């Protein structure tokens, strides 16, 4: 239907359209909304930034996400896509996550309600055909899928503890999925349109979220991104196929852990340390791995660049694994899991360094 040059310019235009739209809509929000997501009367909330800022970056994400579905229908009217059950489930799950995050930013909802909503998001994806196929036992794979969605929604929320961190990590994951799609010849797939639009949205938001940030994404953004990234993880990494189209469990597990090692490592480290000290993992504090990089001497922008760099390395390894390694051997598994373990050990070890002032 389109030549390769036409397709390139169309998809590039979509990216810049999403980027410019996000810049414009957040500029409008900055002008008219000054208190949304600011919880001055939440004593249990501990922020790294001393000043309060509005938290409505997620609204722009969701608008661009919906726009991507509409854009696909306009650009590729003869290709079926958005009406697939998996994508309808993604729309429903991300919409539910977005609404729950919106309510939490506005009213500070109860943790139990958030957990029930997160489980519902996982069940929506599972019920519409998005599941992790590792053991090929429906009950087991279904439980792992829901656990993955709930875990990712909480991990992305917890990672949003410092300027630009969640933004750059999410951008790296989307880039990995996008490159895999493009290299596999899926430029006209609806997933490709979504990934391009979300890269533009995250890039536009980064302009406002880079240190010193002028806005946060809030739970509105982190809960939406948590569902979307969980879907991306299932679709492209947990269930990814080799160049020959075959599924290999250790390839899938290794790549999924590598791509998502930063949110997983931060959440695991914080949870272990807080439980060890007799504190709830869900009460905020200045004890994240990102904070410990700051205690070690890095500035806030340097911490964001370090996480962004690690995210891009993980994305590069994922692309290599799925597009340039035809046969997966044991030494590939050891190499990839070794990288993930090294990143986790480094970040966890930072929190155990002695002689560093660590405000909680």
N, C-alpha and C positions, 0 to 999 in steps of 0.2 A: 504493500500500500504506500509506503514511504521509502525513499532512498536512504542510504546510510547517512548521507550529509544532512538531509532534512530531519531525520530522527535525532541526530546529534544536536542540531540547533533547537529543535523543539524541547528536548529534555534539558538542555542547558538553559533555555529560556524559562522553563518551569522552575529550575533551581533559583535563578535570580529573581523571578517573580515572587517565590516564597520568601526569599531573603529580604527583598524590599518591602513586601507586605508586612512581615514581622517587625521590621524596623519602624514602619509607619504606625502600625496598630499599637505597638508598645509606646511610641512617642505620644500618641493620643491618650493612652491610659495614664502615662506619667503626668499629663497636663490636667486630667479631669478626676483621677482617682488618687487619693493621697493616704487613705487609711486601710484599704482592703488588705486583709492578711496580716495587719499589724496587731499583735496581741500584747498590749501594754499591761493587761491585768491577768497574765498567765504566769504566776511565780515559778511554776515547775518547768517553764521553757527556758533553756539556756542556749544563747546564741554566741557564736564566735565574734560576730560584729557587734560593736558597742552600740551603734545607732540602729534604730528601727527603720525598715524600708518596706514599701508596699510589695505584696507577694501575689502578682497576677500574671506572671510570665506564662503559666500553663494555659491561660485563656487563648493566647496567641497560638500555642502549639495545637490546641484542639481545633481552632478555626482552620489552620493550614491543613491539618489532617483531613478534615471534612472536605476542604477545597480540593485535595488530591484525588478523592474519589470522583468528584464532579469533573475535574480536569481530565481524568482518564476516559470518562464517557465522551467528552468532547473531542479529545485527541484521537481516540481509537474507538469510534462508534460501532465498528463491525466485529470487535473482539469482546467476547463475554468475559466478565471478571468480577465486578463488585457484587453481583448477585449470588456468588458462590457461598455455600453455607459457612465456610471457614471465615470469609471476609465479613459476612453479616454478623457472625459471632464476635469477630474482632471489633466491629463497630459498636455492638451492644456492650461488650466488656470494657472497652476504653471509655465509652460514654458513662457507664456506671462508675468506673474509677474516677473519671473527671468530676462527676457530680458529687461523689463522696469527698474528694479533695476540696471542691468548692465549698461544701458545707463545713468542712473542717477549718478551712481558712477563715470563714465568716463566723462560725459559732464554736469552734474547738470541740468537736464531737467526741463521744466516749470511745475509749480504745476497743471495747467489745463490738460496738457498731462498726468500727473500721475493719476489725478482723472478719466479721460476718460478711461485710461487703466485699472484702478481698477474696474470701472463699467463693462467693457468688460469681466474681469475675473469673476465677479459675474454672468453675463449673460451666459458665457460659462458653468459654473457649473449648473445654472438653466436650460439651454436648453438641457443639457444631463441627467437630472433627479435628480440632487442633489438640493433639496429644503427643507426649514423648513416647516413641516406640523403641524401647530398649529391650525389655524382657518378653514382649509380645504376649503378655498376660494382661487382659483388659483391666482387671481390678488393680493390679500393681502399677501398671503404667498410668492409669487414671489417677491414683493417689499421688504418684510422683509428679504428674502434671500440675495438679492443684497445689501441691507443696511448692513447686517451682514458681508458680504465679504469685502465691502469697509471699514467698520468700523474696522474690524480685521486687515486688511492690514495697516491701519493708526495707530492703537493701538500698534501693534507689532513694527512698525517703531519708534513710539514715546517712547516706553519702552526701546529701544536700546540706552540708554543714559548714561550707566555706565558699567564698566567691568562685564561681565558674567550674567547680569540681565536677558536679553531676552533669553539667552541660558538655564539657569536653569529653568525659567518659562515654556519655550517651552518643555523642557525635562520632566517636571512634567506632562504636559498635554498629551504628547505622552505615558508616562508610564501609566496614567489612562486609556487611550484607549486600550493599549496593555493588561493590566490586565483584563479588561472587556472582550476583545476578547478571551483570553486564558481561563478564567473561564466559558465562554459560549461554549467552545468546538470548537472554530473556528481557531485552530492552523494551518490549511491548507488553510486559506483564504488569498488572496493577500493583504488585509489590514493588516494582521498580519505581513507578510513579510516586508511591507513598514514601519510599526511602529518599528519593531526590527531594521531595517537598519537605520532609522532616530534616534533612541536612540543611536546607535553606532556612527553616524555622529555627533550628538550634544555632546556626551561624548568626542569624539576625538577633536572637536573644543574647548571644554571647557579648554583643556590643554593649548591652546594658548590664550584664551580669559579671563582666570582667572587673577585677579589683582596680579601684574602689567601686563596688557595684552600686547601681542606682535602683535595682529591684531584685527580688528573689522570685524563683518559680513557684514557691509555696507548695503545699500539699496538692493543690490543683494540678501543678505541673508534674510533681514527682509521682503521684498516683497514676496519672495518665501515662507517663513515660514507663512506669513500672510494668503496666499491662502490655504496652506496645513492645518493650524490650523483651518481656517474657515470651511474647508471640514470635518475635524475631529469633530469639534463642531456640525455640522449638522448631520453627520453620526452616532455619538455615544452618543451625549448628547441631542441636541434638538429633535432628532427623536429616542432616545433610548426607548427600551421597557422593561417592567418589566420581572420578572422571568417567568410569565405566558404568555409572549409574547404580552401583551396588552399595548396600549399607554395611558398615563395619562398626561394631559396637565401640571398640576402643578408640577408633578415629573420632567417632561422634562425642564420646565422653571427654576425650583429651582436648578437642577443639573447643567444646562448650566451656570447659573449666578455664582454658586459656583466655578466651574472649571476655568472660565475665569475672576474671580473677580479681579485679579491683573492687567492685562492689561486694563480692563474696568475702574477700580478705578483710575489708574494713568492718563489715557487719560481724563476721566471726570473731575478729580480734576484740572489738568493743564488747560483744556479748560475753566472751570468756572473761575479760578483765572485770567487767561490772559484776557478773555473777560471783566471781572469786572474791570480790570485795563486799559481797552481800547486798548489791544494789540491783535494781531492776534494769534490764537492758533497754527498756523503752523510755526511760527518763533521760532527757538530754544532758549533755556534758561536753566539756572541752578535752575529751580523751580519745578522739578519733585518730586514725593513722595520719590523716592530713594535718591535724593539729600537732602531732609529734614531729612531723617534718618541719613545721614552723619552729617548734622548741629546739630542734637541732640546728637552726640557723637560717633556714630558707625563708624568703619573703613570701607573702600570699601569692603574687603572680608566679613565682618560681615553683611553688607547690602545685599550682594549676598546670604549669608547663610540664612538670615531672609526671603528673597523672595523665596528662594528654599524650605525652611521649610514650609512656608505658602502654596506654590504650592503643596507640597507633602500631606499636610493636606487636601487640596481641592481634590486632586486625591483620597485619602483614602475615603473621604466622598462620592465621585462619585461612587466608587466601591461598597460601602455599599448600596447606594441607588438603584443601578441597579441589584445587585446580591444577596443581603441579606435582602431586605425589600419586601416581596411578595405583601403586600397591602399598598398603600400610603394613609395616613390620613392627616387631616388638621394640626395636630401638627408636622408632618414631614416637611410640607411646612414652617411652622413658624420657625422651628429649622434651616432649611437650609437657608432660606432667612434672618433669624436673624444673622447667621454666616456671610453671605455676607455683610449685612448692618454693622456689627461690624467691619469687615476688612476695608470697605470703610470709615466709620466714623473715625477710628483710623488714616488711611493714610491722609484723608482730614483734620482732626484736627491737624496733625503735621504741615501742611502748615499755620495754623493760630496761632501757638504759638508765644507769644510775647518775645521780648528780644533776638532774634536769628538773627545773621547776615545772610541775604539771598541774596547773589549776584544773579542777574538775567542774 
